[in-house]
């Protein structure tokens, strides 16, 4: 079912408003857990929203900061919130948005085709620098295990954002939902 553009835009703006309101809470009210981790990125070839093959290691070793999350195109719970965060980050960064690589990795590769992923990104007014990647179930599972994000069923997924500063080997692992201001603070700490 295709939603009218005004409804999608309204939902997007509501999410941004909620993120901003939540960001006004004090640090003691923070609802997410932040840790530093090291990950070994598997050498897999995935497919982006344009149908192009992409080597995941190349993105992560490009010299640009990278931010990764795990979503799926038909999700109506956590994924829209994570994606609204990416969209808001791109908006706030403006022309600087091209200096960071945003990567959403499908946890539903059986259904997330390039067409579905392209439409998903369009809903969030994604700009260049934000890729939605899919691949074989085996390759997606390798990526999820590498990031300690494996789940038994897409309906049991959880909010996870991974931030890799440029030139670093460690990742900031954020478990939980962040307000837009908390997300910007985490990105600033990572040099974004």
PyMOL CGO cylinders between C-alpha atoms (Angstrom):
from pymol import cmd
from pymol.cgo import CYLINDER

trace = [
    CYLINDER, 0.00, 0.00, 0.00, 1.39, 3.38, -1.00, 0.3, 1, 1, 1, 1, 1, 1,
    CYLINDER, 1.39, 3.38, -1.00, 0.85, 6.21, 1.47, 0.3, 1, 1, 1, 1, 1, 1,
    CYLINDER, 0.85, 6.21, 1.47, 0.12, 9.76, 0.23, 0.3, 1, 1, 1, 1, 1, 1,
    CYLINDER, 0.12, 9.76, 0.23, 3.18, 12.01, 0.27, 0.3, 1, 1, 1, 1, 1, 1,
    CYLINDER, 3.18, 12.01, 0.27, 1.53, 14.48, 2.67, 0.3, 1, 1, 1, 1, 1, 1,
    CYLINDER, 1.53, 14.48, 2.67, 0.91, 11.66, 5.18, 0.3, 1, 1, 1, 1, 1, 1,
    CYLINDER, 0.91, 11.66, 5.18, 4.48, 10.42, 4.93, 0.3, 1, 1, 1, 1, 1, 1,
    CYLINDER, 4.48, 10.42, 4.93, 5.82, 13.97, 5.27, 0.3, 1, 1, 1, 1, 1, 1,
    CYLINDER, 5.82, 13.97, 5.27, 3.55, 14.56, 8.28, 0.3, 1, 1, 1, 1, 1, 1,
    CYLINDER, 3.55, 14.56, 8.28, 4.74, 11.36, 9.96, 0.3, 1, 1, 1, 1, 1, 1,
    CYLINDER, 4.74, 11.36, 9.96, 8.34, 12.31, 9.25, 0.3, 1, 1, 1, 1, 1, 1,
    CYLINDER, 8.34, 12.31, 9.25, 7.88, 15.76, 10.80, 0.3, 1, 1, 1, 1, 1, 1,
    CYLINDER, 7.88, 15.76, 10.80, 6.14, 14.23, 13.86, 0.3, 1, 1, 1, 1, 1, 1,
    CYLINDER, 6.14, 14.23, 13.86, 9.12, 11.90, 14.35, 0.3, 1, 1, 1, 1, 1, 1,
    CYLINDER, 9.12, 11.90, 14.35, 11.52, 14.84, 14.11, 0.3, 1, 1, 1, 1, 1, 1,
    CYLINDER, 11.52, 14.84, 14.11, 9.45, 16.80, 16.63, 0.3, 1, 1, 1, 1, 1, 1,
    CYLINDER, 9.45, 16.80, 16.63, 9.41, 13.85, 19.04, 0.3, 1, 1, 1, 1, 1, 1,
    CYLINDER, 9.41, 13.85, 19.04, 13.19, 13.46, 18.63, 0.3, 1, 1, 1, 1, 1, 1,
    CYLINDER, 13.19, 13.46, 18.63, 13.73, 17.14, 19.41, 0.3, 1, 1, 1, 1, 1, 1,
    CYLINDER, 13.73, 17.14, 19.41, 11.40, 17.09, 22.42, 0.3, 1, 1, 1, 1, 1, 1,
    CYLINDER, 11.40, 17.09, 22.42, 13.09, 13.97, 23.75, 0.3, 1, 1, 1, 1, 1, 1,
    CYLINDER, 13.09, 13.97, 23.75, 16.45, 15.67, 23.29, 0.3, 1, 1, 1, 1, 1, 1,
    CYLINDER, 16.45, 15.67, 23.29, 15.50, 18.33, 25.82, 0.3, 1, 1, 1, 1, 1, 1,
    CYLINDER, 15.50, 18.33, 25.82, 15.62, 15.80, 28.64, 0.3, 1, 1, 1, 1, 1, 1,
    CYLINDER, 15.62, 15.80, 28.64, 18.72, 15.74, 30.82, 0.3, 1, 1, 1, 1, 1, 1,
    CYLINDER, 18.72, 15.74, 30.82, 21.61, 13.32, 30.33, 0.3, 1, 1, 1, 1, 1, 1,
    CYLINDER, 21.61, 13.32, 30.33, 20.44, 11.38, 33.38, 0.3, 1, 1, 1, 1, 1, 1,
    CYLINDER, 20.44, 11.38, 33.38, 17.30, 10.53, 31.41, 0.3, 1, 1, 1, 1, 1, 1,
    CYLINDER, 17.30, 10.53, 31.41, 19.32, 8.98, 28.58, 0.3, 1, 1, 1, 1, 1, 1,
    CYLINDER, 19.32, 8.98, 28.58, 17.64, 5.77, 27.43, 0.3, 1, 1, 1, 1, 1, 1,
    CYLINDER, 17.64, 5.77, 27.43, 20.45, 4.30, 25.36, 0.3, 1, 1, 1, 1, 1, 1,
    CYLINDER, 20.45, 4.30, 25.36, 23.63, 2.43, 26.19, 0.3, 1, 1, 1, 1, 1, 1,
    CYLINDER, 23.63, 2.43, 26.19, 26.91, 3.55, 24.63, 0.3, 1, 1, 1, 1, 1, 1,
    CYLINDER, 26.91, 3.55, 24.63, 29.98, 1.29, 24.38, 0.3, 1, 1, 1, 1, 1, 1,
    CYLINDER, 29.98, 1.29, 24.38, 33.17, 1.19, 22.31, 0.3, 1, 1, 1, 1, 1, 1,
    CYLINDER, 33.17, 1.19, 22.31, 33.65, -1.97, 20.28, 0.3, 1, 1, 1, 1, 1, 1,
    CYLINDER, 33.65, -1.97, 20.28, 35.94, -3.48, 17.66, 0.3, 1, 1, 1, 1, 1, 1,
    CYLINDER, 35.94, -3.48, 17.66, 34.43, -5.35, 14.75, 0.3, 1, 1, 1, 1, 1, 1,
    CYLINDER, 34.43, -5.35, 14.75, 35.85, -7.42, 11.93, 0.3, 1, 1, 1, 1, 1, 1,
    CYLINDER, 35.85, -7.42, 11.93, 33.85, -6.50, 8.84, 0.3, 1, 1, 1, 1, 1, 1,
    CYLINDER, 33.85, -6.50, 8.84, 33.17, -9.51, 6.60, 0.3, 1, 1, 1, 1, 1, 1,
    CYLINDER, 33.17, -9.51, 6.60, 34.32, -9.29, 3.00, 0.3, 1, 1, 1, 1, 1, 1,
    CYLINDER, 34.32, -9.29, 3.00, 30.86, -9.50, 1.43, 0.3, 1, 1, 1, 1, 1, 1,
    CYLINDER, 30.86, -9.50, 1.43, 29.40, -7.94, -1.68, 0.3, 1, 1, 1, 1, 1, 1,
    CYLINDER, 29.40, -7.94, -1.68, 25.97, -6.42, -1.10, 0.3, 1, 1, 1, 1, 1, 1,
    CYLINDER, 25.97, -6.42, -1.10, 23.53, -4.60, -3.39, 0.3, 1, 1, 1, 1, 1, 1,
    CYLINDER, 23.53, -4.60, -3.39, 22.43, -1.00, -2.90, 0.3, 1, 1, 1, 1, 1, 1,
    CYLINDER, 22.43, -1.00, -2.90, 19.14, 0.72, -3.67, 0.3, 1, 1, 1, 1, 1, 1,
    CYLINDER, 19.14, 0.72, -3.67, 20.28, 1.36, -7.25, 0.3, 1, 1, 1, 1, 1, 1,
    CYLINDER, 20.28, 1.36, -7.25, 20.98, -2.32, -7.88, 0.3, 1, 1, 1, 1, 1, 1,
    CYLINDER, 20.98, -2.32, -7.88, 24.75, -1.75, -7.83, 0.3, 1, 1, 1, 1, 1, 1,
    CYLINDER, 24.75, -1.75, -7.83, 27.10, -4.22, -6.16, 0.3, 1, 1, 1, 1, 1, 1,
    CYLINDER, 27.10, -4.22, -6.16, 29.00, -2.76, -3.22, 0.3, 1, 1, 1, 1, 1, 1,
    CYLINDER, 29.00, -2.76, -3.22, 31.85, -4.30, -1.25, 0.3, 1, 1, 1, 1, 1, 1,
    CYLINDER, 31.85, -4.30, -1.25, 31.02, -3.60, 2.42, 0.3, 1, 1, 1, 1, 1, 1,
    CYLINDER, 31.02, -3.60, 2.42, 34.67, -3.45, 3.48, 0.3, 1, 1, 1, 1, 1, 1,
    CYLINDER, 34.67, -3.45, 3.48, 35.32, -0.74, 0.88, 0.3, 1, 1, 1, 1, 1, 1,
    CYLINDER, 35.32, -0.74, 0.88, 32.65, 1.48, 2.40, 0.3, 1, 1, 1, 1, 1, 1,
    CYLINDER, 32.65, 1.48, 2.40, 33.95, 0.94, 5.92, 0.3, 1, 1, 1, 1, 1, 1,
    CYLINDER, 33.95, 0.94, 5.92, 37.57, 1.55, 4.89, 0.3, 1, 1, 1, 1, 1, 1,
    CYLINDER, 37.57, 1.55, 4.89, 36.87, 4.56, 2.66, 0.3, 1, 1, 1, 1, 1, 1,
    CYLINDER, 36.87, 4.56, 2.66, 38.39, 7.05, 5.10, 0.3, 1, 1, 1, 1, 1, 1,
    CYLINDER, 38.39, 7.05, 5.10, 34.98, 8.64, 5.72, 0.3, 1, 1, 1, 1, 1, 1,
    CYLINDER, 34.98, 8.64, 5.72, 33.14, 8.26, 9.00, 0.3, 1, 1, 1, 1, 1, 1,
    CYLINDER, 33.14, 8.26, 9.00, 30.41, 5.63, 8.72, 0.3, 1, 1, 1, 1, 1, 1,
    CYLINDER, 30.41, 5.63, 8.72, 27.15, 5.20, 10.58, 0.3, 1, 1, 1, 1, 1, 1,
    CYLINDER, 27.15, 5.20, 10.58, 25.37, 1.86, 10.30, 0.3, 1, 1, 1, 1, 1, 1,
    CYLINDER, 25.37, 1.86, 10.30, 21.94, 0.66, 11.31, 0.3, 1, 1, 1, 1, 1, 1,
    CYLINDER, 21.94, 0.66, 11.31, 19.83, -2.42, 10.58, 0.3, 1, 1, 1, 1, 1, 1,
    CYLINDER, 19.83, -2.42, 10.58, 16.34, -1.88, 9.17, 0.3, 1, 1, 1, 1, 1, 1,
    CYLINDER, 16.34, -1.88, 9.17, 13.79, -3.35, 6.79, 0.3, 1, 1, 1, 1, 1, 1,
    CYLINDER, 13.79, -3.35, 6.79, 11.49, -1.72, 4.29, 0.3, 1, 1, 1, 1, 1, 1,
    CYLINDER, 11.49, -1.72, 4.29, 8.13, -2.75, 5.77, 0.3, 1, 1, 1, 1, 1, 1,
    CYLINDER, 8.13, -2.75, 5.77, 8.97, -2.07, 9.41, 0.3, 1, 1, 1, 1, 1, 1,
    CYLINDER, 8.97, -2.07, 9.41, 6.52, 0.18, 11.25, 0.3, 1, 1, 1, 1, 1, 1,
    CYLINDER, 6.52, 0.18, 11.25, 8.19, 0.35, 14.68, 0.3, 1, 1, 1, 1, 1, 1,
    CYLINDER, 8.19, 0.35, 14.68, 11.91, 0.96, 15.24, 0.3, 1, 1, 1, 1, 1, 1,
    CYLINDER, 11.91, 0.96, 15.24, 13.11, 1.39, 11.65, 0.3, 1, 1, 1, 1, 1, 1,
    CYLINDER, 13.11, 1.39, 11.65, 11.16, 4.60, 10.91, 0.3, 1, 1, 1, 1, 1, 1,
    CYLINDER, 11.16, 4.60, 10.91, 12.64, 6.19, 14.03, 0.3, 1, 1, 1, 1, 1, 1,
    CYLINDER, 12.64, 6.19, 14.03, 16.20, 5.16, 13.11, 0.3, 1, 1, 1, 1, 1, 1,
    CYLINDER, 16.20, 5.16, 13.11, 15.68, 6.36, 9.55, 0.3, 1, 1, 1, 1, 1, 1,
    CYLINDER, 15.68, 6.36, 9.55, 14.22, 9.68, 10.71, 0.3, 1, 1, 1, 1, 1, 1,
    CYLINDER, 14.22, 9.68, 10.71, 17.43, 10.09, 12.72, 0.3, 1, 1, 1, 1, 1, 1,
    CYLINDER, 17.43, 10.09, 12.72, 19.54, 9.53, 9.60, 0.3, 1, 1, 1, 1, 1, 1,
    CYLINDER, 19.54, 9.53, 9.60, 17.37, 11.98, 7.61, 0.3, 1, 1, 1, 1, 1, 1,
    CYLINDER, 17.37, 11.98, 7.61, 17.61, 14.58, 10.35, 0.3, 1, 1, 1, 1, 1, 1,
    CYLINDER, 17.61, 14.58, 10.35, 21.39, 14.15, 10.52, 0.3, 1, 1, 1, 1, 1, 1,
    CYLINDER, 21.39, 14.15, 10.52, 21.70, 14.68, 6.76, 0.3, 1, 1, 1, 1, 1, 1,
    CYLINDER, 21.70, 14.68, 6.76, 19.48, 17.76, 7.03, 0.3, 1, 1, 1, 1, 1, 1,
    CYLINDER, 19.48, 17.76, 7.03, 21.49, 19.25, 9.91, 0.3, 1, 1, 1, 1, 1, 1,
    CYLINDER, 21.49, 19.25, 9.91, 24.83, 18.54, 8.22, 0.3, 1, 1, 1, 1, 1, 1,
    CYLINDER, 24.83, 18.54, 8.22, 23.69, 20.19, 4.98, 0.3, 1, 1, 1, 1, 1, 1,
    CYLINDER, 23.69, 20.19, 4.98, 26.51, 20.21, 2.41, 0.3, 1, 1, 1, 1, 1, 1,
    CYLINDER, 26.51, 20.21, 2.41, 28.74, 18.41, 4.94, 0.3, 1, 1, 1, 1, 1, 1,
    CYLINDER, 28.74, 18.41, 4.94, 26.43, 15.35, 4.77, 0.3, 1, 1, 1, 1, 1, 1,
    CYLINDER, 26.43, 15.35, 4.77, 28.51, 14.00, 1.88, 0.3, 1, 1, 1, 1, 1, 1,
    CYLINDER, 28.51, 14.00, 1.88, 31.47, 13.65, 4.24, 0.3, 1, 1, 1, 1, 1, 1,
    CYLINDER, 31.47, 13.65, 4.24, 29.83, 10.80, 6.18, 0.3, 1, 1, 1, 1, 1, 1,
    CYLINDER, 29.83, 10.80, 6.18, 28.56, 7.50, 4.84, 0.3, 1, 1, 1, 1, 1, 1,
    CYLINDER, 28.56, 7.50, 4.84, 25.20, 6.39, 6.23, 0.3, 1, 1, 1, 1, 1, 1,
    CYLINDER, 25.20, 6.39, 6.23, 24.52, 2.68, 5.73, 0.3, 1, 1, 1, 1, 1, 1,
    CYLINDER, 24.52, 2.68, 5.73, 21.22, 0.98, 6.42, 0.3, 1, 1, 1, 1, 1, 1,
    CYLINDER, 21.22, 0.98, 6.42, 21.53, -2.79, 6.11, 0.3, 1, 1, 1, 1, 1, 1,
    CYLINDER, 21.53, -2.79, 6.11, 18.42, -4.84, 5.41, 0.3, 1, 1, 1, 1, 1, 1,
    CYLINDER, 18.42, -4.84, 5.41, 17.49, -7.53, 7.89, 0.3, 1, 1, 1, 1, 1, 1,
    CYLINDER, 17.49, -7.53, 7.89, 14.83, -8.72, 5.44, 0.3, 1, 1, 1, 1, 1, 1,
    CYLINDER, 14.83, -8.72, 5.44, 16.80, -9.47, 2.26, 0.3, 1, 1, 1, 1, 1, 1,
    CYLINDER, 16.80, -9.47, 2.26, 14.09, -11.79, 0.96, 0.3, 1, 1, 1, 1, 1, 1,
    CYLINDER, 14.09, -11.79, 0.96, 11.76, -8.79, 0.53, 0.3, 1, 1, 1, 1, 1, 1,
    CYLINDER, 11.76, -8.79, 0.53, 14.01, -5.71, 0.41, 0.3, 1, 1, 1, 1, 1, 1,
    CYLINDER, 14.01, -5.71, 0.41, 14.71, -5.42, -3.29, 0.3, 1, 1, 1, 1, 1, 1,
    CYLINDER, 14.71, -5.42, -3.29, 16.50, -2.40, -4.76, 0.3, 1, 1, 1, 1, 1, 1,
    CYLINDER, 16.50, -2.40, -4.76, 13.08, -1.01, -5.76, 0.3, 1, 1, 1, 1, 1, 1,
    CYLINDER, 13.08, -1.01, -5.76, 11.71, -1.37, -2.20, 0.3, 1, 1, 1, 1, 1, 1,
    CYLINDER, 11.71, -1.37, -2.20, 14.88, 0.17, -0.73, 0.3, 1, 1, 1, 1, 1, 1,
    CYLINDER, 14.88, 0.17, -0.73, 14.85, 3.09, -3.19, 0.3, 1, 1, 1, 1, 1, 1,
    CYLINDER, 14.85, 3.09, -3.19, 11.23, 3.88, -2.31, 0.3, 1, 1, 1, 1, 1, 1,
    CYLINDER, 11.23, 3.88, -2.31, 12.06, 3.60, 1.39, 0.3, 1, 1, 1, 1, 1, 1,
    CYLINDER, 12.06, 3.60, 1.39, 14.91, 6.12, 1.09, 0.3, 1, 1, 1, 1, 1, 1,
    CYLINDER, 14.91, 6.12, 1.09, 12.69, 8.43, -0.97, 0.3, 1, 1, 1, 1, 1, 1,
    CYLINDER, 12.69, 8.43, -0.97, 10.19, 8.54, 1.94, 0.3, 1, 1, 1, 1, 1, 1,
    CYLINDER, 10.19, 8.54, 1.94, 12.94, 9.99, 4.13, 0.3, 1, 1, 1, 1, 1, 1,
    CYLINDER, 12.94, 9.99, 4.13, 14.25, 12.41, 1.50, 0.3, 1, 1, 1, 1, 1, 1,
    CYLINDER, 14.25, 12.41, 1.50, 17.61, 10.64, 1.63, 0.3, 1, 1, 1, 1, 1, 1,
    CYLINDER, 17.61, 10.64, 1.63, 20.49, 12.44, -0.02, 0.3, 1, 1, 1, 1, 1, 1,
    CYLINDER, 20.49, 12.44, -0.02, 23.65, 11.09, -1.59, 0.3, 1, 1, 1, 1, 1, 1,
    CYLINDER, 23.65, 11.09, -1.59, 25.78, 9.34, 0.99, 0.3, 1, 1, 1, 1, 1, 1,
    CYLINDER, 25.78, 9.34, 0.99, 22.98, 7.23, 2.47, 0.3, 1, 1, 1, 1, 1, 1,
    CYLINDER, 22.98, 7.23, 2.47, 22.88, 3.69, 1.11, 0.3, 1, 1, 1, 1, 1, 1,
    CYLINDER, 22.88, 3.69, 1.11, 20.41, 0.94, 1.87, 0.3, 1, 1, 1, 1, 1, 1,
    CYLINDER, 20.41, 0.94, 1.87, 22.09, -2.43, 1.32, 0.3, 1, 1, 1, 1, 1, 1,
    CYLINDER, 22.09, -2.43, 1.32, 20.75, -5.95, 0.89, 0.3, 1, 1, 1, 1, 1, 1,
    CYLINDER, 20.75, -5.95, 0.89, 22.22, -9.25, -0.22, 0.3, 1, 1, 1, 1, 1, 1,
    CYLINDER, 22.22, -9.25, -0.22, 21.90, -12.96, 0.20, 0.3, 1, 1, 1, 1, 1, 1,
    CYLINDER, 21.90, -12.96, 0.20, 20.58, -14.19, 3.55, 0.3, 1, 1, 1, 1, 1, 1,
    CYLINDER, 20.58, -14.19, 3.55, 23.99, -15.81, 4.19, 0.3, 1, 1, 1, 1, 1, 1,
    CYLINDER, 23.99, -15.81, 4.19, 25.85, -12.51, 3.61, 0.3, 1, 1, 1, 1, 1, 1,
    CYLINDER, 25.85, -12.51, 3.61, 23.39, -10.46, 5.66, 0.3, 1, 1, 1, 1, 1, 1,
    CYLINDER, 23.39, -10.46, 5.66, 23.75, -12.98, 8.50, 0.3, 1, 1, 1, 1, 1, 1,
    CYLINDER, 23.75, -12.98, 8.50, 27.56, -12.66, 8.31, 0.3, 1, 1, 1, 1, 1, 1,
    CYLINDER, 27.56, -12.66, 8.31, 27.25, -8.88, 8.65, 0.3, 1, 1, 1, 1, 1, 1,
    CYLINDER, 27.25, -8.88, 8.65, 24.77, -9.11, 11.51, 0.3, 1, 1, 1, 1, 1, 1,
    CYLINDER, 24.77, -9.11, 11.51, 26.99, -11.59, 13.39, 0.3, 1, 1, 1, 1, 1, 1,
    CYLINDER, 26.99, -11.59, 13.39, 30.06, -9.43, 12.77, 0.3, 1, 1, 1, 1, 1, 1,
    CYLINDER, 30.06, -9.43, 12.77, 28.32, -6.46, 14.41, 0.3, 1, 1, 1, 1, 1, 1,
    CYLINDER, 28.32, -6.46, 14.41, 26.81, -8.58, 17.19, 0.3, 1, 1, 1, 1, 1, 1,
    CYLINDER, 26.81, -8.58, 17.19, 23.38, -7.67, 15.85, 0.3, 1, 1, 1, 1, 1, 1,
    CYLINDER, 23.38, -7.67, 15.85, 22.06, -11.13, 15.03, 0.3, 1, 1, 1, 1, 1, 1,
    CYLINDER, 22.06, -11.13, 15.03, 18.39, -11.87, 15.59, 0.3, 1, 1, 1, 1, 1, 1,
    CYLINDER, 18.39, -11.87, 15.59, 16.26, -14.94, 14.98, 0.3, 1, 1, 1, 1, 1, 1,
    CYLINDER, 16.26, -14.94, 14.98, 13.36, -13.05, 13.40, 0.3, 1, 1, 1, 1, 1, 1,
    CYLINDER, 13.36, -13.05, 13.40, 13.09, -9.55, 11.91, 0.3, 1, 1, 1, 1, 1, 1,
    CYLINDER, 13.09, -9.55, 11.91, 10.17, -8.83, 14.24, 0.3, 1, 1, 1, 1, 1, 1,
    CYLINDER, 10.17, -8.83, 14.24, 12.54, -9.13, 17.22, 0.3, 1, 1, 1, 1, 1, 1,
    CYLINDER, 12.54, -9.13, 17.22, 15.05, -6.56, 16.04, 0.3, 1, 1, 1, 1, 1, 1,
    CYLINDER, 15.05, -6.56, 16.04, 16.20, -3.80, 18.32, 0.3, 1, 1, 1, 1, 1, 1,
    CYLINDER, 16.20, -3.80, 18.32, 17.43, -0.22, 17.94, 0.3, 1, 1, 1, 1, 1, 1,
    CYLINDER, 17.43, -0.22, 17.94, 21.13, -0.29, 17.19, 0.3, 1, 1, 1, 1, 1, 1,
    CYLINDER, 21.13, -0.29, 17.19, 23.31, 2.44, 15.71, 0.3, 1, 1, 1, 1, 1, 1,
    CYLINDER, 23.31, 2.44, 15.71, 27.00, 1.97, 15.04, 0.3, 1, 1, 1, 1, 1, 1,
    CYLINDER, 27.00, 1.97, 15.04, 29.30, 4.95, 14.47, 0.3, 1, 1, 1, 1, 1, 1,
    CYLINDER, 29.30, 4.95, 14.47, 32.83, 4.56, 13.08, 0.3, 1, 1, 1, 1, 1, 1,
    CYLINDER, 32.83, 4.56, 13.08, 34.93, 7.71, 13.17, 0.3, 1, 1, 1, 1, 1, 1,
    CYLINDER, 34.93, 7.71, 13.17, 37.16, 8.32, 10.15, 0.3, 1, 1, 1, 1, 1, 1,
    CYLINDER, 37.16, 8.32, 10.15, 40.49, 6.52, 10.40, 0.3, 1, 1, 1, 1, 1, 1,
    CYLINDER, 40.49, 6.52, 10.40, 39.52, 4.64, 13.56, 0.3, 1, 1, 1, 1, 1, 1,
    CYLINDER, 39.52, 4.64, 13.56, 39.30, 0.89, 14.13, 0.3, 1, 1, 1, 1, 1, 1,
    CYLINDER, 39.30, 0.89, 14.13, 36.84, 1.13, 17.00, 0.3, 1, 1, 1, 1, 1, 1,
    CYLINDER, 36.84, 1.13, 17.00, 33.12, 1.72, 16.75, 0.3, 1, 1, 1, 1, 1, 1,
    CYLINDER, 33.12, 1.72, 16.75, 30.69, 3.52, 19.03, 0.3, 1, 1, 1, 1, 1, 1,
    CYLINDER, 30.69, 3.52, 19.03, 27.85, 1.06, 19.64, 0.3, 1, 1, 1, 1, 1, 1,
    CYLINDER, 27.85, 1.06, 19.64, 24.61, 2.71, 20.66, 0.3, 1, 1, 1, 1, 1, 1,
    CYLINDER, 24.61, 2.71, 20.66, 21.90, 0.37, 21.87, 0.3, 1, 1, 1, 1, 1, 1,
    CYLINDER, 21.90, 0.37, 21.87, 18.54, 2.09, 22.21, 0.3, 1, 1, 1, 1, 1, 1,
    CYLINDER, 18.54, 2.09, 22.21, 16.78, 5.07, 20.72, 0.3, 1, 1, 1, 1, 1, 1,
    CYLINDER, 16.78, 5.07, 20.72, 18.33, 8.52, 20.77, 0.3, 1, 1, 1, 1, 1, 1,
    CYLINDER, 18.33, 8.52, 20.77, 16.78, 11.94, 20.39, 0.3, 1, 1, 1, 1, 1, 1,
    CYLINDER, 16.78, 11.94, 20.39, 18.07, 13.97, 17.46, 0.3, 1, 1, 1, 1, 1, 1,
    CYLINDER, 18.07, 13.97, 17.46, 20.16, 16.13, 19.79, 0.3, 1, 1, 1, 1, 1, 1,
    CYLINDER, 20.16, 16.13, 19.79, 21.67, 13.03, 21.44, 0.3, 1, 1, 1, 1, 1, 1,
    CYLINDER, 21.67, 13.03, 21.44, 22.43, 11.62, 17.99, 0.3, 1, 1, 1, 1, 1, 1,
    CYLINDER, 22.43, 11.62, 17.99, 24.17, 14.87, 17.00, 0.3, 1, 1, 1, 1, 1, 1,
    CYLINDER, 24.17, 14.87, 17.00, 26.18, 14.84, 20.25, 0.3, 1, 1, 1, 1, 1, 1,
    CYLINDER, 26.18, 14.84, 20.25, 27.31, 11.25, 19.56, 0.3, 1, 1, 1, 1, 1, 1,
    CYLINDER, 27.31, 11.25, 19.56, 28.22, 12.16, 15.99, 0.3, 1, 1, 1, 1, 1, 1,
    CYLINDER, 28.22, 12.16, 15.99, 30.15, 15.22, 17.16, 0.3, 1, 1, 1, 1, 1, 1,
    CYLINDER, 30.15, 15.22, 17.16, 32.06, 13.08, 19.69, 0.3, 1, 1, 1, 1, 1, 1,
    CYLINDER, 32.06, 13.08, 19.69, 32.99, 10.82, 16.74, 0.3, 1, 1, 1, 1, 1, 1,
    CYLINDER, 32.99, 10.82, 16.74, 34.26, 13.79, 14.74, 0.3, 1, 1, 1, 1, 1, 1,
    CYLINDER, 34.26, 13.79, 14.74, 31.31, 14.02, 12.38, 0.3, 1, 1, 1, 1, 1, 1,
]
cmd.load_cgo(trace, "trace")
